[in-house]
Amino acid sequence: RICVLFLEHRSFCLVEEIKRKMLFSLAVLCGLIAPASALTVTQRPSLLYSFSPKLRIQTEESVFQNVFPEDIKLQFTPTVKASSYNVSILSDTVIVLSLNPGKKWSNPSTVDGMTLYLMEIKMGEYGANQLEDAVQIATIIPTPTVDRNTDNVIYISGSTRLVINGTNFRSKYMELQFEPPLVKDVDYILTVRSSTSLLLTRTFTSVWRNDPGPLKLRRINTGAGFLGVGPNDGGITVAVVQMNLGAHGVTVQSTPDKNIYQSSKGPVQISGQGFSSDQLNVLRWANGLRGKGVNYTTVQASSSYLSLELKQGSKWRANGQNLPGPLMLLAVDAGAGFIPVGPTEAKKGRIVATVFEDPHVRPNSKVLYQTHSHQVWIVGSGFTRNQYSTVVTFSPNLVNGEDISVIVHNRTHILVSLFNGKKWSEASGPLKVVSIDSGAGPFALPNGGVTIGTIESDAEDHPSGVTIERSTQTLYQTAVLRKLIITGRELTEETVLTFDPPLVKGEDYTQRFDSSTKLTLSLVKNAKWHYYGGSLMVTSVNVGKGPI
């Protein structure tokens, strides 16, 4: 009786299968199912993991109506066997392929993945291919994995970095979900070091956990959606977070208003909390300064301050053209490893001083007459302007604003101009720059000062009585409306003046004789009184009896 029932059931199944095939063939003959023709598959290539559970295929024509799932025959490149998936019909235009357990869509050799092409769609075992060309339907990327690490101990806020190892990490797209939650770019900065290593840098204001315990990675997304990590998606432990050690409480106070020169011996004092007073503190600087007598020495230490002295021949900061600039302390090791004292994810720390370039002045033996010489240039380096002001101390003493004006043109040039009615000095001798304060206090120049000029008595009047008087007129380079007035004594209509920088009478200017004490000069069109701008000097005069 059992055998009879089995035969009857099998006969019934065969009959139903024959009926189904007959109905399918009849539907094709009646036009209910499109015969072999050009079929358009919607190209929406998506990222899939090699083990992603579903793949969706959509057509623009309604080709899946009155069709059984098992009658849909597909062919892919690279090959995906029909036994690897099941077909479900969602609508007349959409089918979904569900990956069977233990199967995969492909096996990409790199994290960039490989393209999956649909080569054929057939309706029925003997149907014709309805695709004219291959269609890209997905990019398959390798499924990421994460290594468990219960031996990795980090501290709540004392550890700056966390390394996570695994496989198939992608630099183009990475998202992580932790337990307890951590937010990317808020709590940490993520760097993909390689396909097998991730580096997380904790931001300065965050913690790995609020209390001791495991830090678990629950889900990961390398571009094809979030995947659960670990048993039942509870996550994999990537680190064990412990309480900070005592030496992890190092803090440093920012003191950007403390100004020093490059070669200032110091001591430079660093204020804060948590320093070691009974062992060597190791400091990490943004510019690579080294302690232990290489660049500087720690001469005093307590829990609240460190006192540093610069080694002779070293500098707190090099590259004077980039100064003034901050002296940046990044981290302190007071015995428990380096502790960042600022947001190290942005390579910032605490400014413990502002460093100024050492002022330097080139010697100059130019002759300066007591009143006839109007100006002198100081050439060197380390001069400041705008935010900071440069104060120059002279010998003999000259007061800026009373005797002279001091204008800093740039880092290397200062123009000193003598006021009308003033003298460089009452006596002959060298004019020296004794010190320069560019913002960090008076910086004494070597050997008691640098000579920038030699003062001599004013030249006596020429026996002819011809003189040219000093003037404080101000003209624009090309101002043709304003005239240059020359005053003096014993001037004539034939007077020829020699200028520095050179000007040629009749080419650069015209000259009108007003009296024996006054000449009026007018600029010729397209000419300039001074090419760069600056003082215009008469170096000699010829009233018809030779240059004086």
NUKOL-543404 format. One record per residue (C-alpha): residue in three letters; x, y, z. Coordinates in pm, 1 decimal, always signed. Layout:
N
> Ala  X  Y  Z;
...
END
This chain:
548
> Arg  +0.0  +0.0  +0.0;
> Ile  +284.7  +237.3  +76.4;
> Cys  +442.5  +167.0  -262.8;
> Val  +112.9  +236.4  -436.4;
> Leu  +79.9  +575.0  -263.0;
> Phe  +437.8  +669.5  -356.8;
> Leu  +376.7  +579.3  -721.1;
> Glu  +54.3  +774.2  -723.2;
> His  +226.2  +1084.9  -574.1;
> Arg  +513.6  +1062.1  -821.9;
> Ser  +271.5  +1025.5  -1109.4;
> Phe  +83.1  +1332.9  -989.5;
> Cys  +408.4  +1540.5  -975.5;
> Leu  +504.9  +1432.2  -1326.2;
> Val  +164.1  +1529.1  -1455.1;
> Glu  +186.5  +1870.2  -1288.8;
> Glu  +534.1  +1928.1  -1433.0;
> Ile  +408.4  +1837.3  -1782.3;
> Lys  +112.5  +2071.4  -1737.6;
> Arg  +339.4  +2356.3  -1625.5;
> Lys  +568.4  +2314.6  -1926.6;
> Met  +273.2  +2295.0  -2160.7;
> Leu  +129.4  +2615.6  -2011.2;
> Phe  +467.2  +2791.1  -2045.5;
> Ser  +498.5  +2681.6  -2411.5;
> Leu  +140.2  +2786.5  -2479.0;
> Ala  +207.2  +3126.4  -2319.0;
> Val  +504.9  +3179.0  -2546.7;
> Leu  +300.3  +3077.0  -2853.2;
> Cys  +15.4  +3308.2  -2754.9;
> Gly  +250.5  +3603.0  -2701.7;
> Leu  +194.4  +3625.4  -2326.7;
> Ile  +568.1  +3582.0  -2275.8;
> Ala  +803.4  +3771.7  -2502.0;
> Pro  +999.5  +3543.2  -2732.2;
> Ala  +1366.6  +3599.2  -2796.5;
> Ser  +1409.1  +3973.7  -2851.1;
> Ala  +1620.7  +4267.3  -2730.2;
> Leu  +1575.5  +4299.3  -2355.0;
> Thr  +1697.2  +4602.6  -2161.4;
> Val  +1834.8  +4547.8  -1812.1;
> Thr  +1848.2  +4857.5  -1592.6;
> Gln  +2214.5  +4923.5  -1524.0;
> Arg  +2245.5  +5015.3  -1160.5;
> Pro  +2577.1  +4854.6  -1075.8;
> Ser  +2604.1  +4832.5  -699.3;
> Leu  +2871.8  +4716.2  -460.0;
> Leu  +2822.9  +4370.0  -315.6;
> Tyr  +3033.7  +4167.5  -78.6;
> Ser  +3134.1  +3825.8  -202.2;
> Phe  +2890.3  +3689.8  +59.4;
> Ser  +2613.2  +3951.8  +28.3;
> Pro  +2279.8  +3770.4  +66.2;
> Lys  +2088.4  +3920.4  -229.7;
> Leu  +2138.5  +4051.5  -583.7;
> Arg  +1860.9  +4247.3  -755.7;
> Ile  +1806.5  +4250.9  -1133.5;
> Gln  +1554.7  +4485.8  -1297.1;
> Thr  +1439.7  +4510.9  -1659.2;
> Glu  +1260.3  +4790.3  -1839.3;
> Glu  +1017.2  +4546.0  -2003.9;
> Ser  +762.4  +4331.4  -1819.8;
> Val  +922.4  +3997.4  -1898.6;
> Phe  +863.9  +3807.5  -1576.3;
> Gln  +482.8  +3793.6  -1582.7;
> Asn  +334.3  +3446.5  -1615.5;
> Val  +681.2  +3299.9  -1561.8;
> Phe  +783.9  +3053.5  -1294.5;
> Pro  +1112.9  +3130.0  -1109.2;
> Glu  +1264.8  +2796.5  -1207.3;
> Asp  +1212.9  +2879.6  -1577.0;
> Ile  +1443.9  +3183.2  -1558.2;
> Lys  +1790.7  +3079.9  -1671.9;
> Leu  +2082.3  +3318.6  -1614.0;
> Gln  +2446.3  +3313.7  -1714.4;
> Phe  +2717.5  +3533.8  -1556.4;
> Thr  +3081.6  +3627.4  -1607.5;
> Pro  +3267.0  +3533.9  -1392.9;
> Thr  +3060.5  +3218.7  -1365.6;
> Val  +2802.5  +3189.4  -1089.1;
> Lys  +2644.4  +2844.8  -1085.3;
> Ala  +2266.1  +2821.0  -1069.6;
> Ser  +2305.2  +2603.9  -760.6;
> Ser  +2460.9  +2901.3  -577.9;
> Tyr  +2138.0  +3102.3  -563.4;
> Asn  +1758.5  +3090.5  -571.7;
> Val  +1547.8  +3315.1  -795.5;
> Ser  +1245.3  +3503.9  -662.0;
> Ile  +1011.3  +3715.8  -874.6;
> Leu  +920.0  +4042.6  -704.3;
> Ser  +728.7  +4196.1  -996.4;
> Asp  +692.8  +4178.7  -1373.6;
> Thr  +1024.9  +4365.2  -1405.0;
> Val  +1224.5  +4266.5  -1095.7;
> Ile  +1382.5  +3942.7  -980.6;
> Val  +1599.1  +3884.8  -673.9;
> Leu  +1875.3  +3628.1  -646.6;
> Ser  +1928.8  +3495.4  -292.1;
> Leu  +2272.3  +3349.4  -224.4;
> Asn  +2263.2  +2999.7  -79.2;
> Pro  +2452.5  +2926.2  +245.3;
> Gly  +2820.5  +2857.1  +191.4;
> Lys  +2818.7  +3005.8  -158.7;
> Lys  +2961.7  +3334.3  -290.1;
> Trp  +2915.5  +3555.2  -594.6;
> Ser  +3284.3  +3557.8  -684.5;
> Asn  +3628.4  +3560.7  -529.0;
> Pro  +3789.3  +3905.9  -590.0;
> Ser  +4167.5  +3905.9  -573.1;
> Thr  +4201.5  +4271.7  -462.3;
> Val  +4007.0  +4511.0  -239.9;
> Asp  +3908.7  +4707.8  -551.8;
> Gly  +3683.3  +4416.3  -641.7;
> Met  +3573.4  +4271.3  -975.9;
> Thr  +3279.3  +4340.2  -1206.2;
> Leu  +2996.1  +4086.5  -1238.0;
> Tyr  +2836.5  +4078.4  -1585.1;
> Leu  +2499.3  +3928.3  -1679.6;
> Met  +2557.1  +3752.0  -2013.1;
> Glu  +2225.7  +3573.6  -2076.5;
> Ile  +1860.1  +3569.2  -1972.1;
> Lys  +1655.1  +3278.2  -2101.8;
> Met  +1293.5  +3187.6  -2039.4;
> Gly  +1275.2  +2811.9  -2021.0;
> Glu  +1536.5  +2549.6  -2080.5;
> Tyr  +1527.7  +2591.6  -2457.1;
> Gly  +1458.1  +2964.9  -2477.4;
> Ala  +1683.5  +3206.1  -2663.2;
> Asn  +1905.4  +3466.6  -2497.1;
> Gln  +1710.6  +3791.3  -2469.2;
> Leu  +2016.3  +4013.7  -2414.7;
> Glu  +2199.9  +4173.3  -2704.0;
> Asp  +2505.7  +4266.1  -2494.7;
> Ala  +2653.3  +4181.7  -2159.3;
> Val  +2527.3  +4403.1  -1875.1;
> Gln  +2727.6  +4515.3  -1570.2;
> Ile  +2505.3  +4446.1  -1272.0;
> Ala  +2740.7  +4461.0  -971.7;
> Thr  +3094.1  +4511.3  -845.6;
> Ile  +3189.4  +4235.4  -606.8;
> Ile  +3433.0  +4334.4  -331.4;
> Pro  +3590.7  +4093.3  -82.1;
> Thr  +3415.2  +4055.2  +250.3;
> Pro  +3611.4  +4227.9  +531.2;
> Thr  +3716.7  +4048.2  +847.3;
> Val  +3839.0  +4182.4  +1182.3;
> Asp  +4092.5  +4020.6  +1418.0;
> Arg  +4002.3  +3977.9  +1782.6;
> Asn  +4257.6  +4136.4  +2018.2;
> Thr  +4197.5  +4100.1  +2389.5;
> Asp  +4566.6  +4159.7  +2467.9;
> Asn  +4563.8  +4518.2  +2341.1;
> Val  +4543.5  +4740.3  +2652.1;
> Ile  +4466.3  +5109.9  +2606.5;
> Tyr  +4378.6  +5381.3  +2857.5;
> Ile  +4059.5  +5585.7  +2876.9;
> Ser  +4224.6  +5911.0  +2769.8;
> Gly  +4590.7  +5824.6  +2817.7;
> Ser  +4621.9  +5636.0  +2488.4;
> Thr  +4609.9  +5831.6  +2167.8;
> Arg  +4605.8  +5559.2  +1903.7;
> Leu  +4440.2  +5225.9  +1839.8;
> Val  +4538.2  +4977.7  +1566.9;
> Ile  +4278.0  +4732.2  +1431.9;
> Asn  +4395.8  +4442.0  +1215.7;
> Gly  +4194.3  +4233.0  +973.0;
> Thr  +4150.6  +4181.0  +599.3;
> Asn  +4001.0  +4354.5  +296.8;
> Phe  +3992.8  +4709.4  +436.6;
> Arg  +3936.2  +4973.5  +166.4;
> Ser  +4071.8  +5329.2  +176.6;
> Lys  +3795.8  +5459.0  -51.8;
> Tyr  +3517.5  +5389.7  +196.4;
> Met  +3527.3  +5277.0  +558.6;
> Glu  +3270.4  +5298.0  +837.0;
> Leu  +3287.4  +5140.9  +1180.9;
> Gln  +3031.5  +5093.4  +1457.5;
> Phe  +3159.2  +5038.8  +1810.7;
> Glu  +3021.1  +4936.4  +2145.0;
> Pro  +3028.5  +5170.2  +2336.5;
> Pro  +2957.2  +5403.2  +2043.0;
> Leu  +3237.0  +5616.2  +1895.4;
> Val  +3171.8  +5871.8  +1621.7;
> Lys  +3414.8  +5907.5  +1332.6;
> Asp  +3572.6  +6256.4  +1299.8;
> Val  +3425.1  +6348.4  +1639.3;
> Asp  +3577.2  +6090.1  +1874.1;
> Tyr  +3848.5  +5958.2  +1644.0;
> Ile  +4020.6  +6010.4  +1309.1;
> Leu  +4034.4  +5699.1  +1088.7;
> Thr  +4333.6  +5618.7  +867.2;
> Val  +4345.7  +5309.1  +644.3;
> Arg  +4712.9  +5214.6  +659.8;
> Ser  +4671.9  +4906.6  +438.5;
> Ser  +4416.8  +4642.5  +343.6;
> Thr  +4498.3  +4468.0  +672.4;
> Ser  +4545.2  +4757.0  +916.7;
> Leu  +4338.1  +5050.5  +1043.9;
> Leu  +4471.7  +5332.7  +1262.7;
> Leu  +4234.5  +5523.4  +1490.6;
> Thr  +4363.6  +5846.9  +1646.8;
> Arg  +4159.6  +5968.0  +1943.2;
> Thr  +4059.4  +6333.6  +1930.4;
> Phe  +4182.0  +6550.3  +2214.0;
> Thr  +3843.2  +6600.2  +2383.6;
> Ser  +3718.6  +6239.8  +2361.3;
> Val  +3776.1  +5912.2  +2549.2;
> Trp  +3780.8  +5551.2  +2432.8;
> Arg  +3528.6  +5461.1  +2704.2;
> Asn  +3384.1  +5642.0  +3002.2;
> Asp  +3473.1  +5347.5  +3225.2;
> Pro  +3705.5  +5045.6  +3205.0;
> Gly  +3593.7  +4756.9  +2985.9;
> Pro  +3617.8  +4602.3  +2639.4;
> Leu  +3595.4  +4814.2  +2325.8;
> Lys  +3409.2  +4612.2  +2063.1;
> Leu  +3372.4  +4659.4  +1690.3;
> Arg  +3014.4  +4556.8  +1610.0;
> Arg  +2972.4  +4636.8  +1241.1;
> Ile  +3192.8  +4735.5  +948.4;
> Asn  +3115.8  +4886.4  +608.7;
> Thr  +3376.5  +4892.1  +331.1;
> Gly  +3133.1  +5015.6  +66.9;
> Ala  +2864.2  +4751.0  +24.0;
> Gly  +2674.2  +4816.2  +345.9;
> Phe  +2723.7  +4733.2  +711.1;
> Leu  +2822.1  +4378.2  +803.9;
> Gly  +2791.7  +4232.5  +1149.2;
> Val  +3118.7  +4138.3  +1317.4;
> Gly  +3147.2  +3857.6  +1568.6;
> Pro  +2897.9  +3610.5  +1710.5;
> Asn  +2540.1  +3728.6  +1666.1;
> Asp  +2672.1  +4072.5  +1574.0;
> Gly  +2765.1  +4137.9  +1933.7;
> Gly  +3102.7  +4248.6  +1811.8;
> Ile  +3466.2  +4154.8  +1841.9;
> Thr  +3690.0  +4294.3  +2115.0;
> Val  +3960.9  +4507.0  +1953.2;
> Ala  +4102.6  +4653.0  +2277.5;
> Val  +4062.7  +4645.3  +2653.8;
> Val  +4022.6  +4992.9  +2803.4;
> Gln  +4170.9  +5054.3  +3149.3;
> Met  +4177.8  +5349.6  +3387.4;
> Asn  +4442.5  +5613.9  +3326.0;
> Leu  +4764.3  +5578.6  +3520.9;
> Gly  +4874.6  +5864.4  +3743.8;
> Ala  +5123.7  +5986.8  +3486.8;
> His  +4847.0  +6010.2  +3228.6;
> Gly  +4723.2  +6327.4  +3397.6;
> Val  +4985.2  +6551.3  +3236.5;
> Thr  +4855.4  +6891.8  +3125.8;
> Val  +5042.2  +7192.1  +2985.0;
> Gln  +4939.7  +7556.3  +2996.4;
> Ser  +4957.3  +7755.9  +2672.4;
> Thr  +5174.7  +8068.1  +2703.1;
> Pro  +5188.3  +8224.0  +2353.6;
> Asp  +5263.3  +8568.1  +2504.2;
> Lys  +5601.8  +8446.6  +2629.0;
> Asn  +5836.8  +8585.5  +2362.4;
> Ile  +6190.9  +8457.3  +2315.3;
> Tyr  +6462.2  +8483.8  +2052.3;
> Gln  +6591.2  +8184.1  +1859.6;
> Ser  +6911.9  +8161.2  +2059.7;
> Ser  +6782.1  +8282.9  +2397.2;
> Lys  +6951.7  +8063.0  +2654.1;
> Gly  +6655.3  +8082.2  +2885.7;
> Pro  +6554.3  +7936.0  +3108.5;
> Val  +6221.0  +7876.1  +2934.0;
> Gln  +5960.2  +7767.3  +3186.3;
> Ile  +5675.2  +7529.5  +3096.4;
> Ser  +5379.9  +7541.2  +3334.4;
> Gly  +5124.5  +7264.9  +3385.1;
> Gln  +5039.3  +6965.3  +3601.9;
> Gly  +5149.6  +6604.0  +3631.0;
> Phe  +5519.0  +6641.8  +3550.9;
> Ser  +5763.9  +6403.4  +3712.9;
> Ser  +5990.8  +6564.8  +3970.0;
> Asp  +6203.6  +6258.1  +4044.6;
> Gln  +6272.7  +6124.5  +3695.5;
> Leu  +6348.9  +6259.3  +3350.8;
> Asn  +6054.0  +6405.7  +3162.1;
> Val  +6070.4  +6345.4  +2787.5;
> Leu  +5914.1  +6611.1  +2565.3;
> Arg  +5799.9  +6578.8  +2204.6;
> Trp  +5810.7  +6899.1  +2000.3;
> Ala  +5647.8  +6989.8  +1669.8;
> Asn  +5984.6  +7102.4  +1529.4;
> Gly  +6180.3  +6799.9  +1651.3;
> Leu  +6377.1  +6958.3  +1938.2;
> Arg  +6571.6  +6703.3  +2142.7;
> Gly  +6647.7  +6711.3  +2512.2;
> Lys  +6917.4  +6543.4  +2723.8;
> Gly  +7170.5  +6806.5  +2622.6;
> Val  +7129.3  +6762.0  +2246.9;
> Asn  +6939.0  +7089.4  +2195.7;
> Tyr  +6840.6  +7175.7  +2551.6;
> Thr  +6865.2  +7057.5  +2911.3;
> Thr  +6598.0  +7036.4  +3180.4;
> Val  +6758.7  +7226.0  +3467.5;
> Gln  +6462.3  +7215.8  +3709.4;
> Ala  +6149.2  +7003.8  +3738.3;
> Ser  +5849.9  +6981.2  +3968.5;
> Ser  +5495.4  +6852.4  +3934.4;
> Ser  +5381.1  +7194.6  +3809.4;
> Tyr  +5665.8  +7326.8  +3595.2;
> Leu  +5973.7  +7242.5  +3390.0;
> Ser  +6265.1  +7479.9  +3333.3;
> Leu  +6468.1  +7438.4  +3013.2;
> Glu  +6798.0  +7591.5  +2902.8;
> Leu  +6914.9  +7599.5  +2541.1;
> Lys  +7247.0  +7441.9  +2451.5;
> Gln  +7498.6  +7682.3  +2300.8;
> Gly  +7486.4  +7664.7  +1922.5;
> Ser  +7127.4  +7539.2  +1915.4;
> Lys  +6810.8  +7732.8  +1842.1;
> Trp  +6456.8  +7696.8  +1972.3;
> Arg  +6339.7  +7723.4  +1610.7;
> Ala  +6534.2  +7741.3  +1284.4;
> Asn  +6433.1  +7907.5  +955.3;
> Gly  +6421.0  +8269.8  +1064.4;
> Gln  +6222.4  +8371.1  +756.1;
> Asn  +5923.8  +8183.8  +904.5;
> Leu  +5940.0  +8368.1  +1237.3;
> Pro  +5788.7  +8493.3  +1462.5;
> Gly  +5624.7  +8157.0  +1518.0;
> Pro  +5504.3  +7926.3  +1796.3;
> Leu  +5719.7  +7685.4  +1994.5;
> Met  +5479.4  +7390.8  +2000.0;
> Leu  +5492.0  +7111.0  +2259.8;
> Leu  +5298.8  +6803.2  +2140.5;
> Ala  +5337.4  +6542.3  +2414.3;
> Val  +5502.2  +6467.8  +2749.4;
> Asp  +5626.8  +6135.0  +2882.5;
> Ala  +5632.7  +6164.0  +3260.7;
> Gly  +5684.4  +5791.0  +3308.3;
> Ala  +5376.5  +5628.6  +3152.7;
> Gly  +5443.4  +5688.0  +2785.0;
> Phe  +5381.4  +5994.4  +2574.5;
> Ile  +5064.2  +6183.0  +2669.0;
> Pro  +4937.4  +6435.8  +2412.9;
> Val  +4892.4  +6783.8  +2555.3;
> Gly  +4685.8  +6907.8  +2261.3;
> Pro  +4476.7  +6774.6  +1971.9;
> Thr  +4741.5  +6548.4  +1817.8;
> Glu  +4501.1  +6428.9  +1544.9;
> Ala  +4550.1  +6775.6  +1395.3;
> Lys  +4923.1  +6775.7  +1484.9;
> Lys  +4868.4  +7053.4  +1735.1;
> Gly  +4981.2  +7088.4  +2092.4;
> Arg  +5040.3  +7369.6  +2338.9;
> Ile  +5226.7  +7688.9  +2253.2;
> Val  +5480.8  +7738.3  +2531.7;
> Ala  +5648.0  +8043.1  +2370.7;
> Thr  +5658.8  +8258.2  +2058.5;
> Val  +6001.9  +8250.3  +1894.7;
> Phe  +6149.7  +8554.7  +1718.2;
> Glu  +6438.7  +8556.7  +1473.9;
> Asp  +6768.7  +8677.1  +1619.2;
> Pro  +6821.1  +9034.5  +1490.0;
> His  +7131.6  +9082.2  +1278.1;
> Val  +7278.5  +9404.8  +1130.0;
> Arg  +7536.3  +9433.1  +853.5;
> Pro  +7815.2  +9687.3  +916.0;
> Asn  +7829.9  +9994.3  +689.3;
> Ser  +8099.6  +10263.5  +672.8;
> Lys  +7892.9  +10517.0  +477.1;
> Val  +7978.7  +10881.0  +555.7;
> Leu  +7696.2  +11074.2  +721.8;
> Tyr  +7724.3  +11451.4  +751.1;
> Gln  +7579.1  +11592.7  +1070.4;
> Thr  +7282.2  +11764.5  +902.4;
> His  +7341.7  +11737.4  +527.7;
> Ser  +7289.1  +11358.9  +515.5;
> His  +6920.6  +11287.4  +533.1;
> Gln  +6889.5  +10911.8  +577.4;
> Val  +7064.4  +10581.4  +629.4;
> Trp  +6952.3  +10222.0  +566.8;
> Ile  +6991.0  +9947.7  +825.9;
> Val  +7033.2  +9618.2  +641.0;
> Gly  +7023.6  +9282.8  +817.9;
> Ser  +6755.4  +9036.3  +925.7;
> Gly  +6503.6  +8966.1  +1200.3;
> Phe  +6317.6  +9298.5  +1173.6;
> Thr  +5940.4  +9297.3  +1240.6;
> Arg  +5647.5  +9523.0  +1161.2;
> Asn  +5265.1  +9523.3  +1162.0;
> Gln  +5166.8  +9300.9  +1458.6;
> Tyr  +5502.3  +9363.8  +1626.9;
> Ser  +5715.9  +9679.3  +1627.2;
> Thr  +6092.5  +9706.2  +1601.4;
> Val  +6272.1  +9938.8  +1844.2;
> Val  +6629.4  +10037.7  +1754.5;
> Thr  +6878.3  +10173.7  +2010.0;
> Phe  +7157.0  +10393.0  +1868.0;
> Ser  +7489.8  +10524.2  +1987.7;
> Pro  +7503.8  +10827.3  +1995.2;
> Asn  +7148.0  +10827.7  +2118.7;
> Leu  +6875.2  +10918.0  +1867.6;
> Val  +6507.8  +10928.9  +1969.1;
> Asn  +6251.6  +10791.1  +1725.3;
> Gly  +5982.3  +11053.5  +1673.8;
> Glu  +6200.4  +11340.5  +1798.4;
> Asp  +6529.4  +11318.2  +1611.1;
> Ile  +6454.8  +11055.3  +1351.0;
> Ser  +6183.6  +10842.5  +1195.7;
> Val  +6234.3  +10465.9  +1178.9;
> Ile  +6039.5  +10275.6  +911.9;
> Val  +6064.7  +9896.7  +885.5;
> His  +6019.3  +9808.9  +518.9;
> Asn  +6052.9  +9432.4  +558.2;
> Arg  +6239.2  +9161.9  +746.9;
> Thr  +6577.2  +9280.6  +613.5;
> His  +6554.7  +9660.7  +566.2;
> Ile  +6494.4  +9958.0  +797.8;
> Leu  +6503.9  +10320.3  +675.9;
> Val  +6620.7  +10583.5  +927.9;
> Ser  +6550.1  +10947.3  +828.9;
> Leu  +6683.8  +11255.1  +1009.2;
> Phe  +6430.1  +11526.0  +1093.5;
> Asn  +6484.3  +11878.8  +964.0;
> Gly  +6682.9  +12083.9  +1213.8;
> Lys  +6829.8  +11776.3  +1385.7;
> Lys  +7180.3  +11627.7  +1378.9;
> Trp  +7302.8  +11271.8  +1367.3;
> Ser  +7548.0  +11370.1  +1639.7;
> Glu  +7713.6  +11676.9  +1786.7;
> Ala  +8054.6  +11523.3  +1724.1;
> Ser  +8220.7  +11315.3  +1458.6;
> Gly  +8245.6  +10939.1  +1502.7;
> Pro  +8069.8  +10609.6  +1430.9;
> Leu  +7689.2  +10574.2  +1436.4;
> Lys  +7611.5  +10235.5  +1587.7;
> Val  +7306.5  +10017.2  +1637.8;
> Val  +7352.2  +9892.3  +1993.3;
> Ser  +7043.9  +9673.3  +2025.4;
> Ile  +6720.9  +9583.0  +1847.1;
> Asp  +6392.0  +9485.7  +2009.1;
> Ser  +6179.7  +9309.0  +1747.0;
> Gly  +5923.9  +9184.9  +1999.3;
> Ala  +6107.2  +8969.2  +2253.5;
> Gly  +6298.3  +9243.8  +2433.7;
> Pro  +6626.8  +9424.4  +2355.9;
> Phe  +6867.7  +9198.4  +2168.6;
> Ala  +7223.4  +9322.0  +2223.4;
> Leu  +7437.0  +9321.2  +1911.8;
> Pro  +7794.8  +9190.0  +1941.8;
> Asn  +8097.5  +9403.1  +2031.8;
> Gly  +7892.4  +9684.3  +2178.7;
> Gly  +7703.3  +9750.7  +1856.7;
> Val  +7733.5  +9745.5  +1477.8;
> Thr  +7847.6  +10056.9  +1287.5;
> Ile  +7599.8  +10164.6  +1017.5;
> Gly  +7769.6  +10493.8  +926.0;
> Thr  +8050.9  +10734.6  +1009.1;
> Ile  +7941.8  +11084.2  +1115.5;
> Glu  +8147.7  +11377.8  +991.5;
> Ser  +8110.7  +11754.1  +1025.5;
> Asp  +7901.8  +11927.3  +762.4;
> Ala  +8111.1  +12035.7  +463.3;
> Glu  +8194.4  +12404.3  +476.0;
> Asp  +8019.5  +12633.7  +230.7;
> His  +8193.1  +12667.9  -103.8;
> Pro  +8397.7  +12989.2  -142.0;
> Ser  +8163.2  +13092.3  -423.2;
> Gly  +7877.7  +13106.8  -175.3;
> Val  +7668.1  +12857.0  -378.9;
> Thr  +7454.4  +12635.6  -157.6;
> Ile  +7150.3  +12406.8  -190.7;
> Glu  +6919.2  +12393.7  +107.5;
> Arg  +6763.2  +12080.1  +247.1;
> Ser  +6388.0  +12033.8  +186.3;
> Thr  +6113.3  +11812.7  +329.6;
> Gln  +5887.1  +11828.4  +24.1;
> Thr  +5681.4  +11517.9  -55.7;
> Leu  +5600.6  +11430.6  -416.9;
> Tyr  +5443.2  +11134.3  -591.3;
> Gln  +5662.0  +10954.0  -844.9;
> Thr  +5460.5  +11076.2  -1144.1;
> Ala  +5281.7  +11381.4  -1003.5;
> Val  +5307.9  +11628.8  -1290.9;
> Leu  +5088.0  +11892.8  -1126.9;
> Arg  +5311.5  +11952.3  -824.8;
> Lys  +5645.2  +12122.6  -871.0;
> Leu  +5979.7  +12053.0  -708.8;
> Ile  +6114.9  +12369.4  -545.9;
> Ile  +6493.0  +12399.7  -508.4;
> Thr  +6615.1  +12672.9  -273.8;
> Gly  +6967.0  +12793.9  -204.5;
> Arg  +7204.4  +13083.1  -268.8;
> Glu  +7391.6  +13226.4  -568.5;
> Leu  +7180.6  +13027.0  -817.4;
> Thr  +7181.9  +13131.4  -1186.9;
> Glu  +6978.3  +13070.2  -1502.2;
> Glu  +7253.7  +12831.8  -1621.2;
> Thr  +7236.5  +12623.2  -1303.5;
> Val  +7267.5  +12248.5  -1369.4;
> Leu  +7177.7  +12006.4  -1089.1;
> Thr  +7303.5  +11651.1  -1049.1;
> Phe  +7055.0  +11415.6  -877.5;
> Asp  +7065.1  +11077.0  -709.6;
> Pro  +6890.5  +10881.2  -851.6;
> Pro  +6983.8  +11045.2  -1183.6;
> Leu  +6745.8  +11291.5  -1354.3;
> Val  +6827.7  +11463.6  -1685.3;
> Lys  +6728.0  +11825.3  -1743.5;
> Gly  +6512.3  +11852.9  -2055.8;
> Glu  +6436.4  +11477.5  -2060.0;
> Asp  +6295.4  +11410.6  -1714.5;
> Tyr  +6213.1  +11763.7  -1604.3;
> Thr  +6209.5  +12128.8  -1707.7;
> Gln  +6369.7  +12400.0  -1496.2;
> Arg  +6256.2  +12759.3  -1438.1;
> Phe  +6484.1  +13020.8  -1283.4;
> Asp  +6284.0  +13225.0  -1032.9;
> Ser  +6562.9  +13402.0  -846.8;
> Ser  +6913.8  +13351.7  -715.1;
> Thr  +6755.9  +13164.5  -424.1;
> Lys  +6486.7  +12960.7  -600.3;
> Leu  +6447.6  +12718.6  -891.9;
> Thr  +6117.2  +12551.4  -994.6;
> Leu  +6133.4  +12205.4  -1157.2;
> Ser  +5840.1  +12049.7  -1347.8;
> Leu  +5820.1  +11678.0  -1433.4;
> Val  +5803.4  +11585.3  -1801.8;
> Lys  +5510.2  +11364.8  -1907.1;
> Asn  +5572.8  +10989.2  -1857.3;
> Ala  +5882.6  +11060.1  -1644.5;
> Lys  +5926.4  +10985.0  -1271.4;
> Trp  +6096.4  +11174.1  -990.3;
> His  +6213.0  +10843.9  -843.7;
> Tyr  +6184.2  +10498.9  -996.7;
> Tyr  +6117.9  +10311.2  -670.0;
> Gly  +6011.0  +10592.9  -440.5;
> Gly  +6237.5  +10736.8  -173.2;
> Ser  +6467.0  +11031.4  -108.7;
> Leu  +6575.9  +11249.6  -400.7;
> Met  +6917.9  +11405.8  -339.9;
> Val  +7119.0  +11680.9  -511.3;
> Thr  +7478.1  +11559.1  -516.3;
> Ser  +7635.6  +11855.3  -702.0;
> Val  +7547.4  +12192.0  -857.5;
> Asn  +7701.3  +12383.5  -1149.3;
> Val  +7609.3  +12752.1  -1177.9;
> Gly  +7831.7  +12796.4  -1483.0;
> Lys  +8176.2  +12775.6  -1321.9;
> Gly  +8208.4  +12399.0  -1288.0;
> Pro  +8040.0  +12143.9  -1059.2;
> Ile  +8041.0  +12205.4  -687.4;
END
